[in-house]
């Protein structure tokens, strides 16, 4: 019988970073509250070095700040690095999930349609053809109801459009879009089967880019983002509706 290996300091550090990050995003650790390293060490049963490294990582994301003669202070939301993938992930896992998704979708609405417009003028014929092929694979996965494959292809498609824009700053936002797409799927804010219009719109974006039709590419991508926001809002609202009362007998 093999003895299970003890968790490495790296594993313990990652777990503690996640626990503290999620607690801050949820508000369980309130803004301006003070964290004592010795208390964290005892509460989570980890070494002082693990606690120090975890707080250092969270400080780099703007969620904590070390102050002399005071301690480690939880920072208000406006201090956080809102573009950090882990901060996004923790906010999506919190009770303010829909608010975070809406904010991200508003950012997508400002960036992705313009990226599609630029791609229509800058992408090579081969890059445009690759996008059309990706849209076709995305369609097939959606029609099959293969949600895991659909998510994987959807992430690749949107990253490819951002890259095809030729703007390196747009291209680097692919991690943000990945968190949006992954988050809405993981938290059940995606229809069981992708909407037929959404599948067609991805084809429309790719075809417009391939043909060099900037306005059409912009319009189709704008509609993709709008529809995503509408779907999430509708699903969220349906969950908040009180269960129908049982008929009296």
Backbone bond lengths (Angstrom), bond angles and torsions (degrees), N, CA, C in turn:
res aa  C-N    CA-C-N  psi(-1)  N-CA   C-N-CA  omega(-1)  CA-C   N-CA-C  phi
1 X - - - 1.458 - - 1.524 108.95 -
2 X 1.315 116.83 129.05 1.460 120.27 -178.01 1.525 110.21 -86.28
3 X 1.313 114.80 145.81 1.467 120.41 178.23 1.513 108.87 -89.03
4 X 1.343 118.43 128.72 1.452 119.29 -179.63 1.521 110.50 -61.95
5 X 1.328 116.23 138.32 1.449 120.94 -179.51 1.524 110.02 -72.55
6 X 1.316 114.69 141.75 1.463 119.25 176.64 1.516 108.98 -66.13
7 X 1.330 115.45 148.73 1.456 119.43 178.32 1.518 109.45 -63.68
8 X 1.312 116.47 136.63 1.459 120.63 178.04 1.514 109.61 -73.34
9 X 1.344 115.67 163.23 1.458 119.46 178.35 1.518 110.87 -62.79
10 X 1.362 116.07 -30.24 1.464 119.74 178.12 1.519 110.73 -65.55
11 X 1.359 116.90 -43.13 1.460 121.16 178.02 1.520 110.84 -63.09
12 X 1.336 116.23 -45.14 1.465 120.52 -179.36 1.521 110.58 -63.53
13 X 1.317 115.77 -39.30 1.461 120.73 178.61 1.518 110.62 -63.12
14 X 1.336 117.39 -45.54 1.466 121.63 -179.21 1.521 111.16 -62.88
15 X 1.326 116.40 -41.82 1.462 120.84 179.40 1.520 110.44 -63.94
16 X 1.327 117.12 -43.03 1.461 120.33 -178.54 1.529 111.28 -68.41
17 X 1.325 116.71 -39.58 1.466 120.30 176.20 1.521 109.84 -58.16
18 X 1.335 116.43 -45.40 1.467 120.63 -179.39 1.525 111.25 -63.86
19 X 1.332 117.36 -45.98 1.467 120.64 -177.99 1.529 111.05 -62.03
20 X 1.325 116.22 -46.23 1.465 119.68 -178.02 1.525 110.84 -70.49
21 X 1.335 116.89 -40.74 1.462 120.21 179.59 1.515 111.32 -61.80
22 X 1.325 116.74 -42.94 1.460 120.81 179.38 1.525 110.95 -67.17
23 X 1.332 117.21 -39.19 1.463 120.99 179.47 1.521 111.24 -65.20
24 X 1.320 117.09 -37.12 1.466 120.66 177.80 1.524 109.79 -70.01
25 X 1.345 117.36 -44.16 1.465 121.16 -179.89 1.525 111.09 -62.66
26 X 1.317 117.38 -36.23 1.466 121.87 -179.42 1.524 111.72 -77.09
27 X 1.338 115.98 -24.93 1.456 119.62 -177.02 1.511 113.02 96.06
28 X 1.337 116.73 2.00 1.464 120.39 175.47 1.523 109.84 -60.98
29 X 1.330 115.91 -39.88 1.462 121.80 168.16 1.523 106.07 -96.42
30 X 1.312 116.00 103.13 1.464 121.13 -169.92 1.522 112.33 -74.60
31 X 1.329 116.90 151.57 1.462 120.93 175.68 1.527 111.06 -54.17
32 X 1.339 114.61 139.13 1.462 124.19 177.29 1.529 113.14 75.55
33 X 1.343 117.66 0.23 1.462 118.30 173.97 1.523 108.93 -74.51
34 X 1.318 115.66 156.23 1.463 121.37 -174.32 1.525 109.29 -108.41
35 X 1.335 115.74 129.49 1.455 121.59 177.62 1.519 109.01 -100.27
36 X 1.315 116.30 128.90 1.459 121.60 176.83 1.531 108.33 -97.58
37 X 1.307 115.83 127.09 1.465 119.31 -175.87 1.525 111.91 -61.43
38 X 1.345 116.69 -38.35 1.462 118.33 -179.58 1.530 111.44 -66.53
39 X 1.355 116.50 -34.14 1.454 119.80 177.87 1.523 111.38 -69.62
40 X 1.341 117.02 -40.03 1.459 120.31 176.70 1.525 110.62 -63.93
41 X 1.310 115.60 -39.50 1.466 121.09 179.21 1.527 110.62 -60.29
42 X 1.330 116.66 -45.50 1.467 120.63 -179.00 1.523 111.56 -72.76
43 X 1.336 116.92 -42.53 1.464 120.97 -176.93 1.514 112.36 -63.46
44 X 1.338 116.98 -41.24 1.466 120.82 -175.26 1.526 112.80 -100.83
45 X 1.333 116.72 -0.01 1.471 122.40 176.56 1.525 112.02 54.95
46 X 1.307 114.49 51.52 1.461 120.78 177.73 1.521 108.44 -130.25
47 X 1.314 115.63 168.07 1.463 120.67 -178.66 1.521 111.29 -76.56
48 X 1.334 115.42 163.81 1.456 119.94 177.55 1.529 111.32 -62.09
49 X 1.336 116.99 -35.68 1.468 119.19 -179.81 1.529 111.35 -65.02
50 X 1.340 117.84 -37.09 1.466 121.51 177.66 1.530 109.50 -65.63
51 X 1.331 117.16 -43.03 1.465 120.84 178.80 1.518 110.50 -62.79
52 X 1.325 116.83 -45.12 1.470 119.88 -178.77 1.525 111.31 -62.13
53 X 1.330 116.31 -41.76 1.462 119.57 -179.08 1.532 110.65 -67.64
54 X 1.328 116.96 -40.22 1.469 120.40 178.96 1.519 111.21 -63.60
55 X 1.315 117.45 -44.44 1.464 120.02 179.54 1.526 110.96 -68.29
56 X 1.333 116.64 -31.69 1.472 119.24 176.48 1.522 110.69 -63.81
57 X 1.335 116.83 -44.01 1.465 120.92 179.46 1.522 110.53 -62.34
58 X 1.322 117.12 -45.11 1.464 120.24 -179.23 1.528 111.60 -68.74
59 X 1.318 116.81 -30.08 1.470 120.06 175.09 1.524 110.40 -66.66
60 X 1.336 116.26 -37.10 1.468 120.01 179.56 1.524 111.45 -66.55
61 X 1.333 117.17 -20.19 1.466 121.76 178.73 1.541 111.44 -95.94
62 X 1.331 116.18 2.75 1.454 120.68 178.35 1.513 114.68 81.18
63 X 1.330 117.59 9.39 1.467 120.22 -176.27 1.523 112.52 -90.67
64 X 1.317 117.00 -21.85 1.457 122.79 177.03 1.524 108.72 -131.72
65 X 1.327 114.82 158.53 1.463 119.92 174.22 1.517 108.97 -146.44
66 X 1.330 115.93 130.42 1.460 120.30 178.53 1.523 109.38 -88.77
67 X 1.329 115.38 129.29 1.463 120.83 -179.95 1.522 109.73 -125.71
68 X 1.306 114.90 132.54 1.462 120.28 -178.62 1.514 110.41 -61.45
69 X 1.327 113.94 139.09 1.460 123.60 178.53 1.530 113.41 62.27
70 X 1.322 116.63 9.93 1.467 119.93 178.08 1.520 111.14 -124.39
71 X 1.323 116.61 -47.57 1.456 121.08 -179.55 1.518 111.90 123.11
72 X 1.309 115.84 -158.74 1.459 122.04 -179.80 1.521 108.48 -96.93
73 X 1.325 116.04 119.54 1.458 121.55 -170.86 1.526 110.50 -108.57
74 X 1.329 117.02 131.82 1.463 122.21 175.87 1.528 108.30 -70.36
75 X 1.333 115.20 131.00 1.459 120.69 -176.23 1.525 112.09 -94.57
76 X 1.345 116.95 148.80 1.469 120.03 176.63 1.520 110.97 -67.55
77 X 1.309 115.85 161.18 1.465 122.31 -173.09 1.524 113.47 -56.30
78 X 1.333 117.39 -34.62 1.459 119.21 -177.56 1.527 112.83 -66.28
79 X 1.336 117.37 -12.85 1.461 120.68 178.22 1.528 112.79 -90.41
80 X 1.325 117.08 -14.18 1.467 120.19 -176.04 1.526 110.96 -71.40
81 X 1.332 115.22 153.91 1.465 120.66 172.38 1.528 107.54 -81.06
82 X 1.326 115.15 96.20 1.469 120.62 -173.35 1.518 113.03 -65.91
83 X 1.337 118.05 -15.16 1.459 121.18 -179.04 1.529 112.46 -95.67
84 X 1.306 117.17 -5.11 1.459 120.15 -179.44 1.532 109.47 -69.76
85 X 1.339 118.04 127.90 1.472 120.14 -177.39 1.528 113.96 -56.43
86 X 1.341 117.93 -37.23 1.464 119.07 179.91 1.526 111.58 -71.35
87 X 1.325 117.30 -38.09 1.466 119.80 176.42 1.518 109.68 -61.90
88 X 1.325 116.59 -42.68 1.468 120.86 177.10 1.530 110.21 -60.50
89 X 1.317 116.31 -44.24 1.464 120.86 -178.03 1.530 111.29 -62.73
90 X 1.335 116.22 -42.43 1.462 119.20 -179.88 1.521 111.01 -67.83
91 X 1.312 117.02 -38.45 1.469 119.74 178.68 1.531 110.30 -66.51
92 X 1.329 116.15 -35.74 1.462 119.54 177.91 1.527 111.70 -69.49
93 X 1.316 116.93 -25.94 1.464 120.74 179.52 1.526 111.96 -85.74
94 X 1.324 116.90 -5.25 1.460 120.94 -177.45 1.526 110.93 -90.35
95 X 1.320 116.12 177.81 1.459 120.81 179.03 1.526 112.13 -71.86
96 X 1.344 116.98 -9.22 1.467 121.54 178.91 1.532 110.76 -98.83
97 X 1.303 114.87 29.43 1.461 121.72 -174.77 1.525 113.00 -56.15
98 X 1.317 117.48 -49.15 1.454 120.21 -175.66 1.526 110.86 -64.49
99 X 1.322 116.48 -39.23 1.469 120.98 177.86 1.530 110.72 -59.06
100 X 1.347 115.77 -42.55 1.455 119.39 179.29 1.522 111.25 -67.16
101 X 1.325 117.26 -42.64 1.453 120.64 179.02 1.528 111.41 -62.99
102 X 1.315 117.00 -39.21 1.457 119.75 178.78 1.525 111.31 -65.16
103 X 1.340 116.01 -41.89 1.465 119.64 178.36 1.531 110.72 -62.40
104 X 1.323 115.99 -42.50 1.459 120.18 178.99 1.521 111.37 -65.97
105 X 1.327 116.07 -38.72 1.459 119.04 179.47 1.526 111.52 -67.38
106 X 1.335 116.50 -35.00 1.461 119.39 176.26 1.527 110.37 -64.02
107 X 1.326 116.34 -38.61 1.464 119.88 176.90 1.521 110.51 -67.02
108 X 1.336 115.71 -42.53 1.471 119.31 176.43 1.523 110.85 -57.92
109 X 1.348 115.68 -41.28 1.456 119.85 -178.73 1.516 112.97 -63.26
110 X 1.333 116.36 -26.17 1.461 120.13 178.08 1.526 112.20 -83.72
111 X 1.331 116.47 -27.85 1.468 120.57 -172.10 1.530 113.44 -101.67
112 X 1.333 117.72 -52.07 1.466 120.24 -169.88 1.529 114.01 -65.21
113 X 1.331 120.54 -41.21 1.467 118.30 177.11 1.532 112.19 -61.54
114 X 1.338 115.94 -38.78 1.466 118.80 177.68 1.522 110.83 -67.79
115 X 1.337 117.06 -36.34 1.464 120.23 176.32 1.526 110.35 -62.28
116 X 1.334 116.66 -41.01 1.466 120.60 178.41 1.528 110.42 -64.99
117 X 1.333 116.48 -40.38 1.464 119.88 177.90 1.539 110.82 -61.32
118 X 1.318 116.13 -46.28 1.465 119.97 179.85 1.528 111.07 -65.24
119 X 1.334 115.60 -39.08 1.473 119.24 -179.84 1.519 111.13 -61.38
120 X 1.332 117.07 -35.82 1.469 120.16 179.72 1.520 111.55 -62.85
121 X 1.329 116.45 -27.92 1.461 119.41 -179.99 1.512 113.94 -95.60
122 X 1.327 117.08 -15.91 1.468 119.91 -171.88 1.520 114.70 -118.61
123 X 1.321 117.79 -25.53 1.465 119.43 -175.04 1.527 110.74 -68.87
124 X 1.318 115.72 143.45 1.463 120.29 175.14 1.518 109.77 -71.00
125 X 1.326 115.53 165.36 1.465 119.57 177.29 1.525 110.78 -60.19
126 X 1.327 116.30 -40.46 1.464 119.91 179.67 1.528 111.20 -63.72
127 X 1.349 116.99 -41.95 1.468 119.78 178.83 1.522 110.42 -64.12
128 X 1.336 116.54 -39.93 1.459 119.88 176.95 1.509 111.97 -63.73
129 X 1.324 116.17 -40.52 1.468 120.28 178.49 1.519 111.45 -65.23
130 X 1.323 116.06 -38.01 1.467 119.84 176.99 1.525 111.23 -62.64
131 X 1.334 116.29 -39.57 1.462 119.89 177.61 1.523 111.75 -63.47
132 X 1.348 116.05 -41.29 1.463 120.07 177.77 1.533 109.96 -61.35
133 X 1.329 116.79 -41.93 1.464 120.64 178.69 1.527 110.98 -65.22
134 X 1.330 116.46 -39.90 1.471 119.84 177.96 1.522 110.95 -64.38
135 X 1.339 116.42 -41.04 1.468 119.89 178.63 1.526 110.88 -62.72
136 X 1.326 116.82 -36.10 1.471 120.61 178.80 1.528 110.65 -67.13
137 X 1.322 116.84 -41.46 1.471 120.17 177.85 1.531 110.58 -66.08
138 X 1.334 115.40 -37.98 1.461 120.39 177.94 1.528 110.16 -62.35
139 X 1.324 115.80 -44.24 1.463 121.44 177.69 1.530 110.27 -57.75
140 X 1.326 116.02 -48.09 1.462 119.99 -177.60 1.526 111.55 -61.65
141 X 1.336 117.10 -42.63 1.464 120.35 179.77 1.529 110.65 -64.55
142 X 1.333 116.52 -39.34 1.462 120.45 177.86 1.514 112.03 -64.68
143 X 1.314 116.85 -42.19 1.463 121.11 -179.79 1.525 111.19 -66.66
144 X 1.345 116.45 -32.70 1.467 120.09 178.83 1.525 111.76 -77.16
145 X 1.331 117.20 -16.36 1.457 120.00 -174.81 1.510 112.38 75.83
146 X 1.342 116.91 23.91 1.465 122.03 178.30 1.528 107.61 -87.28
147 X 1.326 115.99 86.84 1.458 120.37 -172.10 1.518 113.66 -65.54
148 X 1.334 117.40 -37.24 1.464 119.64 179.76 1.526 110.75 -64.70
149 X 1.316 116.19 -44.83 1.460 120.23 179.71 1.519 110.64 -69.17
150 X 1.334 116.69 -36.57 1.461 120.21 177.97 1.524 110.54 -61.24
151 X 1.341 116.93 -45.46 1.462 120.17 179.38 1.523 110.60 -61.86
152 X 1.329 116.77 -45.00 1.464 120.37 -179.38 1.531 110.68 -59.47
153 X 1.316 116.66 -46.35 1.468 120.89 -178.70 1.529 112.14 -70.33
154 X 1.329 116.16 -34.90 1.461 119.76 178.79 1.526 110.10 -64.17
155 X 1.321 116.65 -42.83 1.465 121.11 177.17 1.527 110.59 -60.57
156 X 1.335 116.29 -45.30 1.469 120.52 -179.98 1.528 111.15 -63.79
157 X 1.330 116.71 -38.76 1.460 120.55 -177.85 1.531 110.55 -64.07
158 X 1.322 116.48 -49.95 1.464 119.20 -177.08 1.531 111.50 -67.69
159 X 1.338 116.80 -35.30 1.464 119.37 175.68 1.529 110.35 -63.99
160 X 1.342 116.70 -38.23 1.463 120.88 -179.47 1.532 111.35 -66.52
161 X 1.329 117.38 -38.02 1.471 120.08 177.61 1.521 110.05 -65.41
162 X 1.334 116.97 -44.98 1.465 120.00 178.44 1.527 110.43 -59.92
163 X 1.330 116.54 -41.63 1.472 120.81 179.45 1.520 111.20 -67.11
164 X 1.343 116.16 -39.74 1.469 120.66 -177.88 1.526 112.56 -68.48
165 X 1.360 116.52 -15.30 1.466 119.43 178.44 1.523 111.77 -64.14
166 X 1.343 115.74 -21.53 1.460 119.56 -177.86 1.515 112.90 78.33
167 X 1.327 117.37 2.59 1.460 122.01 179.08 1.531 108.27 -102.42
168 X 1.339 118.36 110.77 1.465 119.87 -175.21 1.520 113.31 -63.18
169 X 1.343 117.65 -26.16 1.461 119.58 178.82 1.527 110.60 -73.07
170 X 1.328 116.81 -37.41 1.458 119.97 173.25 1.527 110.05 -63.19
171 X 1.316 115.57 -44.71 1.459 120.46 -176.05 1.521 111.44 -58.07
172 X 1.324 117.27 -36.58 1.461 120.08 -177.12 1.524 112.89 -73.72
173 X 1.324 117.32 -8.10 1.462 119.91 177.54 1.526 112.45 -83.66
174 X 1.327 116.69 5.07 1.474 118.57 -177.80 1.523 111.43 -62.62
175 X 1.362 117.53 -30.85 1.468 119.20 178.51 1.515 111.48 -64.41
176 X 1.315 115.94 -37.16 1.462 120.67 178.38 1.529 110.31 -63.70
177 X 1.338 116.40 -46.83 1.467 120.37 179.57 1.524 110.15 -63.60
178 X 1.316 116.69 -37.50 1.463 120.93 177.43 1.520 111.00 -59.03
179 X 1.333 117.34 -44.03 1.465 120.54 179.96 1.521 111.40 -65.02
180 X 1.333 117.30 -37.53 1.472 120.28 177.77 1.519 110.24 -62.58
181 X 1.322 116.21 -51.70 1.461 120.86 -176.18 1.527 111.34 -65.01
182 X 1.339 115.84 -41.31 1.462 120.04 179.36 1.524 110.57 -68.57
183 X 1.332 116.48 -43.37 1.456 121.14 -177.08 1.515 112.64 -62.33
184 X 1.336 117.09 -44.58 1.471 118.32 -177.81 1.526 110.71 -67.95
185 X 1.339 116.95 -29.52 1.464 120.01 177.21 1.520 110.84 -73.96
186 X 1.332 116.95 -48.59 1.465 120.97 -176.98 1.523 112.22 -63.59
187 X 1.322 116.86 -31.05 1.457 120.21 -176.20 1.530 112.79 -100.70
188 X 1.332 116.17 18.30 1.461 120.74 171.66 1.504 115.35 68.45
189 X 1.344 117.48 30.12 1.461 121.06 178.77 1.522 111.08 -107.70
190 X 1.312 114.80 30.05 1.458 123.16 178.89 1.520 107.85 -125.32
191 X 1.343 119.19 136.44 1.474 119.39 177.20 1.526 110.94 -57.74
192 X 1.326 115.83 152.84 1.474 119.53 179.30 1.517 110.79 -57.39
193 X 1.321 116.49 -40.75 1.464 122.12 173.46 1.520 108.00 -120.24
194 X 1.332 118.27 134.75 1.460 120.60 -179.96 1.522 111.40 -56.77
195 X 1.320 115.32 141.00 1.453 121.85 178.95 1.530 110.07 -61.24
196 X 1.339 116.12 136.66 1.470 120.88 -178.70 1.528 110.77 -58.87
197 X 1.334 116.43 -39.10 1.463 119.35 179.47 1.520 110.99 -62.54
198 X 1.344 117.18 -40.52 1.458 120.94 179.64 1.525 110.96 -61.91
199 X 1.335 116.53 -41.56 1.466 119.99 178.30 1.530 110.52 -62.05
200 X 1.327 115.77 -44.38 1.462 120.01 -179.81 1.528 111.27 -65.43
201 X 1.327 117.00 -37.13 1.458 120.34 -179.15 1.527 111.97 -64.38
202 X 1.328 117.23 -36.19 1.470 119.41 176.52 1.532 110.19 -64.07
203 X 1.323 115.56 -40.04 1.466 119.43 175.79 1.526 109.90 -63.26
204 X 1.326 116.43 -41.49 1.464 120.83 -179.52 1.526 111.84 -62.57
205 X 1.332 116.04 -42.09 1.476 119.72 178.04 1.521 110.18 -60.59
206 X 1.328 115.75 -49.91 1.462 119.99 -177.93 1.529 111.77 -61.84
207 X 1.321 116.44 -44.24 1.466 120.45 -178.58 1.523 110.91 -64.98
208 X 1.341 117.01 -40.39 1.460 120.45 179.69 1.520 110.94 -65.73
209 X 1.325 117.08 -39.32 1.471 120.07 177.51 1.517 110.09 -64.88
210 X 1.325 116.11 -44.32 1.465 119.52 179.63 1.529 111.45 -60.45
211 X 1.332 116.96 -37.75 1.470 121.26 -178.71 1.527 113.07 -84.48
212 X 1.341 117.11 -6.95 1.448 120.27 -179.16 1.515 113.99 76.70
213 X 1.343 117.28 26.02 1.466 121.84 -178.43 1.530 109.03 -96.96
214 X 1.334 115.03 92.24 1.457 121.90 -171.46 1.526 112.82 -63.05
215 X 1.327 117.08 -46.41 1.469 119.96 -177.30 1.525 111.53 -65.28
216 X 1.324 116.52 -39.45 1.463 120.20 179.80 1.531 110.54 -67.08
217 X 1.330 116.86 -39.47 1.471 120.23 178.51 1.520 110.50 -64.34
218 X 1.323 116.26 -42.44 1.469 121.53 178.71 1.529 110.58 -62.10
219 X 1.325 117.01 -46.04 1.466 121.43 -176.89 1.528 111.18 -64.77
220 X 1.321 117.09 -43.77 1.466 120.10 -178.41 1.524 111.10 -66.45
221 X 1.338 117.35 -41.07 1.466 119.13 179.25 1.527 110.66 -68.80
222 X 1.330 117.64 -36.62 1.467 120.25 176.20 1.519 110.63 -58.71
223 X 1.322 116.15 -42.34 1.466 120.50 -179.17 1.527 111.12 -67.91
224 X 1.334 118.45 -34.96 1.466 120.83 176.94 1.526 110.17 -59.29
225 X 1.336 116.21 -46.96 1.462 120.21 -178.24 1.525 110.53 -67.54
226 X 1.332 117.76 -42.04 1.456 121.41 178.70 1.530 110.67 -60.63
227 X 1.317 116.05 -45.47 1.462 119.74 -177.40 1.533 111.01 -65.48
228 X 1.328 116.30 -38.14 1.464 120.29 177.35 1.517 110.51 -59.03
229 X 1.332 116.16 -45.37 1.462 120.71 179.75 1.532 110.69 -64.18
230 X 1.318 117.27 -41.47 1.463 121.05 179.21 1.523 111.09 -62.62
231 X 1.330 116.44 -44.64 1.464 120.39 -179.08 1.521 111.17 -62.26
232 X 1.340 116.27 -45.65 1.460 119.32 -179.60 1.521 111.08 -62.04
233 X 1.334 116.52 -43.06 1.458 119.99 179.11 1.508 112.56 -62.59
234 X 1.328 116.50 -41.57 1.464 120.66 -179.48 1.526 111.85 -66.33
235 X 1.348 115.92 -43.17 1.470 119.45 179.92 1.518 110.10 -65.54
236 X 1.331 116.62 -43.70 1.464 120.99 179.67 1.528 110.56 -61.54
237 X 1.338 116.46 -44.35 1.465 120.62 -178.93 1.524 111.33 -62.69
238 X 1.330 116.05 -39.88 1.467 119.21 -179.50 1.518 111.16 -64.63
239 X 1.338 116.80 -30.53 1.463 120.08 178.08 1.518 112.38 -72.36
240 X 1.321 115.78 -28.85 1.459 119.57 -176.37 1.521 112.55 -82.15
241 X 1.350 116.66 -11.29 1.453 119.64 -179.26 1.523 109.57 -69.04
242 X 1.335 118.03 133.09 1.474 119.39 178.29 1.520 110.09 -63.71
243 X 1.312 115.00 144.98 1.476 119.32 179.20 1.532 109.57 -61.32
244 X 1.305 114.66 142.18 1.475 119.40 -179.88 1.532 109.40 -62.29
245 X 1.302 115.42 138.85 1.469 119.85 -179.09 1.526 109.92 -66.68
246 X 1.287 114.60 142.89 1.465 119.94 178.24 1.533 108.55 -68.41
247 X 1.338 118.70 134.90 1.465 118.88 177.37 1.512 111.60 -63.74
248 X 1.327 114.68 140.63 1.472 119.13 -179.83 1.524 109.58 -72.64
249 X 1.307 115.18 149.65 1.463 120.01 -179.35 1.518 110.37 -104.79
